[in-house]
Amino acid sequence: MNYAEIKCPDVANGPGCRVSLFVSGCTHHCKGCFNEEAWDFNFGKPFTQDTIREITDLMKPDFIQGLTLLGGEPFEPENQKGILPLIRAVRKAYPKKDIWAFSGYLFDRDIMGRMAGTVPETEEIIKNIDVLVDGEFVLEKRDLMLKFKGSSNQRTIDVPASLKAGKVVLLF
């Protein structure tokens, strides 16, 4: 896996001050995407154990509320192999900090309905995410007034509550 950028502090992609990892590689190719260069799986730098250490070190200060995963597309199957060790490291080091992820894939149809049964990492990743903003960005539905999302079709999902209920539970 490659990554395009690590942003710290980031205040635009989840609540509070965060560390955000922008992974490389996305097959959605949404019209009007803010990060087109990250569609290329080879863009950016290789994601390594040193990258995981860098991110966990950046998360040390108390004012950092959590980690955000976006891209590119963190839920591309080839990216999940890199994401899972990072999530494990963050959960071990900072069990009280939250993890948000942004994905063009739909939680119920794609992630739980298809990937959880075919991509080995999906289930463990989703069980360790607090909030998922799902759905492709749709330029015609862009709304700059939305909190932490770009278009009105996207959903902000409370993942633990959704897993417990067996259906999508929106955070807001």
PyMOL commands that set and color helices and strands:
alter all, ss='L'
color gray80, all
select helices_A, chain A and resi 36-39+49-58+77-93+107-118+122-127+139-141+159-165
alter helices_A, ss='H'
color red, helices_A
select strands_A, chain A and resi 2-10+17-23+45-46+64-70+98-103+131-134+155-158
alter strands_A, ss='S'
color yellow, strands_A
deselect
rebuild
show_as cartoon
